[in-house]
Amino acid sequence: MTARLFFLLLGAFPLVAHAQVRIETGLISGTAGNNPTVRVFKGIPFAAPPTGDLRWAPPRPVTPWEGVRTATEFAPSCPQHPYTKDSLYYRPPSPASEDCLYLNVWTAAAGTDERRPVMVWIHGGALTRGSGSLPHYDGTALATKGVVVVTINYRLGALGFMAHPQLSAESEHGSSGNYGFLDQVAALRWVQRNITAFGGDPSRVTIVGESAGARSVCVLMATPLARGLFHRAIGQSGGCFGTMPTQEDAEKAGAEFAKALGADDENAIRSLRALPAQAILKQDTGARLPVSVDGWLIPNETASIFAAARHNDVPLIVGSNADEGTAFVRWPEDRSAAAYRAIVGKRFGKLSEQFLRLYPASTDIAGQVAAVDSFRDEVFGWQARTWARHVANSGSSKAYLYYFTRVPPGATAGRYGAYHAAEIPYMFNNLLPPRPWEALDRALAETMLGYWVSFATTGRPGGDGLPLWPAYDPTTGETMELGETVTVRRHVNRAELDFFDAYQQQRREGGANR
């Protein structure tokens, strides 16, 4: 019996808790979720373990299995360093393994013929940390609203992004690096082939990511390898519109990394593949190995791909948060406003006076505020608006821009505000302890969940009594504020984002100071 015929026959039967589901590689059995109407399938392999000769290789197919594979436990995370204990994002280390290319599915579909919209979540963590199994990523609430939710792992750090001349030489495409993005493409291909078994619709797949996950969504919109694998996109606090290193630059960085591990000859990659993953991870603490224009997955700078309207033309929700910089910007105790102004002058050159008019640094405290706010606008706000502009201007699809301003209640509220990643518990509607969530937070979570689900369903965020969210128009700058009020604003932080337009243009013309 073919897999397609099996799915067609199975459509007449309900998906119940602990039911066996047949995917292309064999039978799996899941479990009931936090809500008994939701079935959860954890730790499903979507690619072969990237170990041995498959370390630093494009993902390979999974070997089919006999019998029933239990899918009731999350798989290990990919190897990574934990956040430091003083970080807002610190969590106790969880099991990790180089054998980490697994995904998880939440579904409330009563039968395989329901064809519900699908959301594929790509986690953040600077492409060096994270996994698809963190508690805030639990897909139960989304599944109860009619979406099939998939969360994925992908290779991180040096194991996921190292390029090297010897790796490029062994590639049929002459490229190397960006393996973590190739893992994401492999996961989306798995979804296309298998999601009907969970009641999902492969023609309505939305990719969603935050931070490095949003950067990943942006790359997936740019790469021709993902064409047709998804139909809507949501990018939360991230993007891919800065300048990018070449493949040669990335190979040089990888060769230096290999040399630091004692692999500096014609057998360097063979030597590195023989090392335990922990040895690679131990060395992977310095400068990040770059995402590069590899000529295959990323055939040109992603900003240029969007500017030329060669991206995957799908509807987009994109946005950022009001206090993105608070968790990242470190203001040393001995730094003065004068020292900060000197840093600004060195970095921005002839644009520095304009920068200081927008971000005044007349006192030490004002300088600290300027550092935090400018980080927010450059790294996140500018990326979001640029992304929305490209989609609005260069294709048939619409973009919807948001600005998240709700400060989550709790002891850290005064220090961090509406910090980077603060919106995630709301869009998943996972308001977990120990924060003292309020009625306003629960209402906002329901609103955001409604927008995200309606977008995954129809390509438009709205309906069911939700406030009207107009499509983004660069001339009027409509932006949905998601906070204590849910309302449309125009041209949020316009002058500041215009400044970074000018700065990025200066960089591309070769006149920037860095």
C-alpha positions as semicolon CSV with decimal commas, in nm:
position;residue;x (nm);y (nm);z (nm)
1;M;0,000;0,000;0,000
2;T;0,140;0,342;-0,092
3;A;0,173;0,609;0,174
4;R;-0,077;0,829;-0,015
5;L;-0,338;0,551;-0,024
6;F;-0,277;0,484;0,344
7;F;-0,343;0,849;0,431
8;L;-0,661;0,853;0,220
9;L;-0,794;0,543;0,395
10;L;-0,686;0,670;0,735
11;G;-0,882;0,991;0,683
12;A;-1,202;0,812;0,771
13;F;-1,073;0,724;1,118
14;P;-1,023;0,956;1,414
15;L;-0,687;1,057;1,556
16;V;-0,718;0,969;1,925
17;A;-0,473;0,998;2,212
18;H;-0,194;0,739;2,185
19;A;-0,307;0,662;1,829
20;Q;-0,055;0,523;1,587
21;V;0,017;0,745;1,289
22;R;0,201;0,630;0,981
23;I;0,450;0,870;0,832
24;E;0,681;0,800;0,540
25;T;0,943;0,626;0,757
26;G;0,715;0,413;0,973
27;L;0,455;0,406;1,249
28;I;0,477;0,642;1,547
29;S;0,267;0,671;1,861
30;G;0,211;0,995;2,050
31;T;0,037;1,101;2,367
32;A;-0,232;1,335;2,495
33;G;-0,130;1,696;2,549
34;N;-0,205;1,934;2,835
35;N;-0,552;1,960;2,680
36;P;-0,695;1,611;2,623
37;T;-0,830;1,712;2,281
38;V;-0,473;1,765;2,158
39;R;-0,238;1,488;2,050
40;V;0,134;1,545;2,079
41;F;0,407;1,362;1,888
42;K;0,755;1,442;2,018
43;G;1,100;1,363;1,889
44;I;1,016;1,266;1,530
45;P;1,333;1,243;1,317
46;F;1,321;1,451;0,999
47;A;1,682;1,388;0,891
48;A;1,954;1,135;0,960
49;P;2,185;1,204;1,256
50;P;2,446;1,460;1,135
51;T;2,735;1,265;1,286
52;G;3,052;1,106;1,154
53;D;3,087;1,175;0,782
54;L;2,753;1,362;0,792
55;R;2,894;1,628;1,024
56;W;2,906;1,944;0,810
57;A;2,703;1,787;0,532
58;P;2,355;1,869;0,401
59;P;2,086;1,673;0,586
60;R;2,025;1,319;0,465
61;P;1,703;1,110;0,468
62;V;1,592;0,917;0,774
63;T;1,630;0,539;0,769
64;P;1,281;0,378;0,797
65;W;1,210;0,165;1,104
66;E;1,013;-0,149;1,175
67;G;0,737;-0,163;1,434
68;V;0,606;0,141;1,621
69;R;0,837;0,423;1,727
70;T;0,734;0,589;2,052
71;A;0,707;0,966;2,010
72;T;0,630;1,073;2,365
73;E;0,959;1,238;2,473
74;F;1,140;1,539;2,335
75;A;1,469;1,466;2,161
76;P;1,794;1,620;2,285
77;S;1,881;1,975;2,190
78;C;2,167;2,037;1,948
79;P;2,504;2,096;2,123
80;Q;2,528;2,446;2,267
81;H;2,659;2,656;2,552
82;P;2,393;2,760;2,807
83;Y;2,322;3,123;2,871
84;T;2,509;3,264;3,168
85;K;2,322;3,259;3,496
86;D;2,287;3,638;3,500
87;S;2,107;3,633;3,163
88;L;1,735;3,694;3,136
89;Y;1,727;3,384;2,913
90;Y;1,913;3,144;3,140
91;R;1,768;2,797;3,187
92;P;1,928;2,493;3,346
93;P;2,108;2,288;3,079
94;S;1,897;2,020;2,911
95;P;2,018;1,699;2,743
96;A;2,204;1,769;2,421
97;S;2,341;1,552;2,144
98;E;2,477;1,593;1,795
99;D;2,195;1,354;1,697
100;C;1,937;1,631;1,729
101;L;1,745;1,671;1,400
102;Y;1,397;1,605;1,535
103;L;1,064;1,787;1,536
104;N;0,744;1,786;1,741
105;V;0,378;1,803;1,636
106;W;0,066;1,921;1,821
107;T;-0,272;1,852;1,660
108;A;-0,636;1,856;1,763
109;A;-0,758;1,727;1,426
110;A;-1,018;1,456;1,464
111;G;-0,920;1,297;1,134
112;T;-0,645;1,311;0,876
113;D;-0,880;1,458;0,616
114;E;-0,937;1,785;0,807
115;R;-0,652;1,973;0,636
116;R;-0,592;2,230;0,909
117;P;-0,344;2,515;0,860
118;V;0,009;2,442;0,978
119;M;0,252;2,662;1,175
120;V;0,621;2,565;1,182
121;W;0,807;2,734;1,468
122;I;1,180;2,810;1,427
123;H;1,341;2,894;1,760
124;G;1,576;3,182;1,831
125;G;1,906;3,192;2,016
126;A;2,155;3,370;1,786
127;L;2,194;3,050;1,578
128;T;2,400;2,919;1,873
129;R;2,139;2,821;2,133
130;G;1,782;2,698;2,174
131;S;1,560;2,408;2,077
132;G;1,204;2,337;1,969
133;S;1,106;2,188;2,304
134;L;1,116;2,487;2,542
135;P;0,802;2,519;2,758
136;H;0,690;2,849;2,604
137;Y;0,682;2,679;2,263
138;D;0,417;2,426;2,366
139;G;0,166;2,422;2,081
140;T;-0,142;2,318;2,276
141;A;-0,323;2,654;2,276
142;L;-0,261;2,707;1,905
143;A;-0,375;2,352;1,829
144;T;-0,702;2,403;2,015
145;K;-0,768;2,702;1,788
146;G;-0,738;2,486;1,477
147;V;-0,371;2,493;1,379
148;V;-0,133;2,198;1,351
149;V;0,187;2,314;1,522
150;V;0,537;2,191;1,440
151;T;0,850;2,292;1,632
152;I;1,194;2,195;1,507
153;N;1,560;2,167;1,601
154;Y;1,842;2,266;1,369
155;R;2,222;2,254;1,395
156;L;2,379;2,543;1,585
157;G;2,708;2,726;1,617
158;A;3,015;2,580;1,449
159;L;2,841;2,246;1,395
160;G;2,566;2,426;1,206
161;F;2,740;2,708;1,023
162;M;3,112;2,642;0,973
163;A;3,234;2,683;0,616
164;H;3,573;2,551;0,503
165;P;3,753;2,520;0,168
166;Q;3,767;2,141;0,202
167;L;3,393;2,124;0,273
168;S;3,324;2,337;-0,034
169;A;3,550;2,109;-0,241
170;E;3,352;1,798;-0,142
171;S;3,016;1,966;-0,214
172;E;2,850;1,914;-0,552
173;H;2,743;2,279;-0,524
174;G;3,087;2,409;-0,435
175;S;2,952;2,558;-0,114
176;S;2,976;2,504;0,260
177;G;2,832;2,644;0,581
178;N;2,468;2,735;0,647
179;Y;2,388;2,375;0,745
180;G;2,140;2,490;1,009
181;F;1,934;2,662;0,738
182;L;1,953;2,347;0,524
183;D;1,812;2,157;0,823
184;Q;1,518;2,399;0,829
185;V;1,455;2,336;0,458
186;A;1,466;1,961;0,525
187;A;1,210;2,002;0,805
188;L;0,978;2,194;0,571
189;R;1,012;1,920;0,310
190;W;0,920;1,668;0,580
191;V;0,610;1,875;0,656
192;Q;0,508;1,870;0,289
193;R;0,537;1,491;0,276
194;N;0,393;1,400;0,615
195;I;0,171;1,664;0,773
196;T;-0,153;1,522;0,628
197;A;-0,105;1,227;0,864
198;F;-0,170;1,473;1,150
199;G;-0,468;1,646;0,988
200;G;-0,256;1,929;0,846
201;D;-0,280;2,103;0,511
202;P;0,053;2,108;0,320
203;S;-0,080;2,392;0,103
204;R;-0,124;2,623;0,405
205;V;0,208;2,620;0,588
206;T;0,318;2,927;0,785
207;I;0,678;2,956;0,903
208;V;0,719;3,149;1,227
209;G;1,036;3,249;1,408
210;E;1,171;3,490;1,667
211;S;1,516;3,653;1,678
212;A;1,750;3,408;1,499
213;G;1,430;3,224;1,412
214;A;1,303;3,539;1,240
215;R;1,636;3,572;1,063
216;S;1,585;3,212;0,952
217;V;1,235;3,292;0,824
218;C;1,387;3,581;0,628
219;V;1,653;3,353;0,475
220;L;1,386;3,095;0,389
221;M;1,191;3,367;0,209
222;A;1,508;3,451;0,014
223;T;1,636;3,105;-0,075
224;P;1,518;2,929;-0,391
225;L;1,558;2,597;-0,206
226;A;1,245;2,670;0,002
227;R;1,021;2,781;-0,285
228;G;0,678;2,621;-0,254
229;L;0,748;2,476;0,092
230;F;0,552;2,746;0,281
231;H;0,277;2,993;0,203
232;R;0,292;3,262;0,475
233;A;0,566;3,392;0,704
234;I;0,590;3,556;1,046
235;G;0,914;3,720;1,163
236;Q;0,935;3,836;1,524
237;S;1,232;4,059;1,616
238;G;1,477;3,967;1,346
239;G;1,563;3,989;0,977
240;C;1,837;3,941;0,718
241;F;1,899;4,283;0,562
242;G;2,250;4,372;0,670
243;T;2,562;4,322;0,462
244;M;2,681;3,961;0,435
245;P;3,023;3,800;0,404
246;T;3,119;3,606;0,094
247;Q;3,175;3,233;0,080
248;E;3,549;3,305;0,071
249;D;3,523;3,512;0,391
250;A;3,331;3,233;0,563
251;E;3,581;2,970;0,449
252;K;3,867;3,176;0,591
253;A;3,687;3,202;0,926
254;G;3,626;2,827;0,921
255;A;3,989;2,753;0,836
256;E;4,100;2,966;1,134
257;F;3,855;2,780;1,356
258;A;3,991;2,445;1,233
259;K;4,348;2,562;1,287
260;A;4,267;2,648;1,649
261;L;4,164;2,283;1,689
262;G;4,491;2,162;1,539
263;A;4,344;2,078;1,196
264;D;4,552;2,273;0,948
265;D;4,643;2,035;0,665
266;E;4,487;1,857;0,367
267;N;4,302;1,625;0,607
268;A;4,162;1,900;0,828
269;I;3,795;1,807;0,788
270;R;3,864;1,437;0,836
271;S;4,042;1,526;1,161
272;L;3,759;1,752;1,276
273;R;3,497;1,487;1,201
274;A;3,688;1,244;1,421
275;L;3,667;1,479;1,720
276;P;3,385;1,446;1,973
277;A;3,118;1,715;1,944
278;Q;3,218;1,850;2,285
279;A;3,565;1,933;2,154
280;I;3,410;2,140;1,875
281;L;3,174;2,305;2,121
282;K;3,457;2,385;2,364
283;Q;3,636;2,580;2,091
284;D;3,314;2,744;1,973
285;T;3,318;3,032;2,221
286;G;3,483;3,314;2,027
287;A;3,380;3,506;1,718
288;R;3,068;3,362;1,560
289;L;3,114;3,177;1,232
290;P;2,926;3,382;0,976
291;V;2,619;3,315;0,767
292;S;2,748;3,374;0,415
293;V;2,651;3,408;0,051
294;D;2,730;3,045;-0,034
295;G;2,607;3,051;-0,395
296;W;2,355;2,771;-0,339
297;L;2,121;2,815;-0,043
298;I;2,195;3,189;-0,047
299;P;2,285;3,278;-0,407
300;N;2,322;3,651;-0,337
301;E;2,299;3,886;-0,040
302;T;1,951;3,836;0,100
303;A;1,889;4,212;0,098
304;S;1,964;4,215;-0,275
305;I;1,733;3,918;-0,336
306;F;1,444;4,105;-0,172
307;A;1,531;4,432;-0,346
308;A;1,517;4,255;-0,683
309;A;1,184;4,089;-0,589
310;R;1,334;3,742;-0,629
311;H;1,219;3,629;-0,285
312;N;0,940;3,380;-0,218
313;D;0,633;3,602;-0,250
314;V;0,413;3,517;0,050
315;P;0,213;3,727;0,301
316;L;0,413;3,845;0,601
317;I;0,361;3,949;0,961
318;V;0,673;4,117;1,098
319;G;0,752;4,331;1,398
320;S;0,966;4,414;1,697
321;N;0,939;4,507;2,064
322;A;0,962;4,840;2,243
323;D;1,258;4,747;2,465
324;E;1,462;4,505;2,254
325;G;1,794;4,640;2,375
326;T;1,754;4,604;2,751
327;A;1,868;4,241;2,768
328;F;2,176;4,296;2,548
329;V;2,333;4,638;2,595
330;R;2,597;4,642;2,868
331;W;2,686;4,989;2,999
332;P;3,012;4,960;3,196
333;E;3,018;5,139;3,530
334;D;3,311;5,353;3,419
335;R;3,161;5,458;3,086
336;S;3,081;5,827;3,053
337;A;2,863;6,013;2,808
338;A;3,177;6,163;2,657
339;A;3,325;5,817;2,600
340;Y;3,000;5,706;2,437
341;R;2,994;6,009;2,207
342;A;3,349;5,919;2,101
343;I;3,233;5,566;2,015
344;V;2,946;5,712;1,814
345;G;3,182;5,943;1,625
346;K;3,419;5,661;1,538
347;R;3,141;5,435;1,421
348;F;2,908;5,672;1,235
349;G;3,153;5,931;1,106
350;K;2,976;6,209;0,918
351;L;2,641;6,073;1,038
352;S;2,734;6,097;1,406
353;E;2,585;6,444;1,461
354;Q;2,254;6,327;1,320
355;F;2,271;6,017;1,540
356;L;2,324;6,227;1,854
357;R;2,031;6,452;1,769
358;L;1,809;6,143;1,758
359;Y;1,974;5,973;2,056
360;P;2,105;6,253;2,281
361;A;2,389;6,157;2,514
362;S;2,439;6,474;2,718
363;T;2,463;6,284;3,049
364;D;2,581;5,937;3,146
365;I;2,222;5,821;3,201
366;A;2,111;5,972;2,870
367;G;2,401;5,795;2,701
368;Q;2,288;5,463;2,842
369;V;1,933;5,526;2,719
370;A;2,071;5,619;2,378
371;A;2,272;5,298;2,360
372;V;1,969;5,083;2,445
373;D;1,726;5,263;2,217
374;S;1,960;5,279;1,919
375;F;2,032;4,907;1,955
376;R;1,656;4,842;1,949
377;D;1,607;5,048;1,636
378;E;1,910;4,931;1,439
379;V;1,906;4,559;1,515
380;F;1,531;4,499;1,528
381;G;1,308;4,791;1,431
382;W;1,499;4,873;1,112
383;Q;1,504;4,508;1,010
384;A;1,127;4,475;1,059
385;R;1,037;4,791;0,865
386;T;1,280;4,707;0,584
387;W;1,131;4,359;0,554
388;A;0,776;4,494;0,549
389;R;0,870;4,755;0,287
390;H;1,020;4,495;0,053
391;V;0,714;4,272;0,070
392;A;0,474;4,564;0,031
393;N;0,664;4,712;-0,264
394;S;0,787;4,415;-0,464
395;G;0,523;4,145;-0,491
396;S;0,158;4,057;-0,489
397;S;0,154;3,968;-0,118
398;K;0,077;4,200;0,174
399;A;0,282;4,273;0,483
400;Y;0,149;4,347;0,832
401;L;0,378;4,534;1,073
402;Y;0,347;4,528;1,454
403;Y;0,512;4,689;1,755
404;F;0,486;4,499;2,085
405;T;0,477;4,729;2,389
406;R;0,332;4,528;2,678
407;V;0,569;4,501;2,973
408;P;0,523;4,153;3,124
409;P;0,447;4,187;3,496
410;G;0,694;4,069;3,756
411;A;1,017;4,153;3,931
412;T;1,208;4,224;3,609
413;A;0,950;4,462;3,460
414;G;1,128;4,783;3,561
415;R;1,466;4,670;3,434
416;Y;1,374;4,503;3,105
417;G;1,040;4,649;2,992
418;A;0,894;4,494;2,676
419;Y;1,214;4,301;2,624
420;H;1,344;4,087;2,339
421;A;1,125;3,770;2,320
422;A;0,863;3,912;2,559
423;E;0,591;3,854;2,298
424;I;0,647;3,477;2,269
425;P;0,431;3,367;2,567
426;Y;0,149;3,583;2,429
427;M;0,147;3,453;2,072
428;F;0,161;3,092;2,198
429;N;-0,083;3,184;2,481
430;N;0,149;3,013;2,728
431;L;0,143;3,253;3,023
432;L;0,343;3,033;3,259
433;P;0,447;3,094;3,620
434;P;0,619;3,250;3,805
435;R;0,511;3,581;3,648
436;P;0,197;3,730;3,809
437;W;0,001;3,753;3,486
438;E;-0,297;3,988;3,485
439;A;-0,631;3,994;3,305
440;L;-0,482;4,237;3,053
441;D;-0,209;3,983;2,968
442;R;-0,461;3,705;2,917
443;A;-0,670;3,927;2,691
444;L;-0,365;4,029;2,488
445;A;-0,260;3,665;2,453
446;E;-0,604;3,576;2,317
447;T;-0,582;3,867;2,073
448;M;-0,236;3,775;1,947
449;L;-0,328;3,409;1,923
450;G;-0,632;3,513;1,719
451;Y;-0,424;3,723;1,480
452;W;-0,160;3,454;1,431
453;V;-0,419;3,177;1,376
454;S;-0,627;3,381;1,132
455;F;-0,312;3,470;0,939
456;A;-0,210;3,105;0,921
457;T;-0,560;3,019;0,803
458;T;-0,628;3,293;0,548
459;G;-0,311;3,498;0,500
460;R;-0,471;3,796;0,680
461;P;-0,459;3,876;1,055
462;G;-0,811;3,958;1,166
463;G;-1,172;3,854;1,199
464;D;-1,371;3,719;1,494
465;G;-1,408;4,059;1,659
466;L;-1,037;4,144;1,646
467;P;-0,939;4,508;1,586
468;L;-0,880;4,578;1,218
469;W;-0,512;4,538;1,127
470;P;-0,447;4,719;0,797
471;A;-0,181;4,600;0,556
472;Y;0,143;4,795;0,573
473;D;0,183;5,083;0,331
474;P;0,528;5,250;0,335
475;T;0,374;5,591;0,268
476;T;0,144;5,581;0,570
477;G;0,334;5,338;0,793
478;E;0,040;5,162;0,958
479;T;0,170;4,957;1,248
480;M;-0,039;4,754;1,493
481;E;0,058;4,825;1,852
482;L;0,019;4,512;2,063
483;G;0,020;4,625;2,424
484;E;-0,204;4,763;2,694
485;T;-0,406;4,886;2,400
486;V;-0,433;4,717;2,062
487;T;-0,445;5,000;1,814
488;V;-0,305;5,119;1,484
489;R;-0,018;5,369;1,493
490;R;0,164;5,533;1,206
491;H;0,536;5,554;1,137
492;V;0,663;5,420;1,471
493;N;1,016;5,557;1,538
494;R;1,023;5,691;1,184
495;A;1,312;5,938;1,210
496;E;1,532;5,687;1,389
497;L;1,469;5,412;1,135
498;D;1,526;5,658;0,850
499;F;1,866;5,728;1,002
500;F;1,959;5,359;0,981
501;D;1,840;5,353;0,621
502;A;2,102;5,621;0,551
503;Y;2,366;5,439;0,755
504;Q;2,311;5,108;0,576
505;Q;2,325;5,284;0,241
506;Q;2,656;5,440;0,345
507;R;2,789;5,096;0,438
508;R;2,689;4,951;0,103
509;E;2,861;5,236;-0,075
510;G;3,178;5,168;0,119
511;G;3,176;5,486;0,323
512;A;3,094;5,343;0,664
513;N;3,353;5,327;0,937
514;R;3,299;4,955;0,991
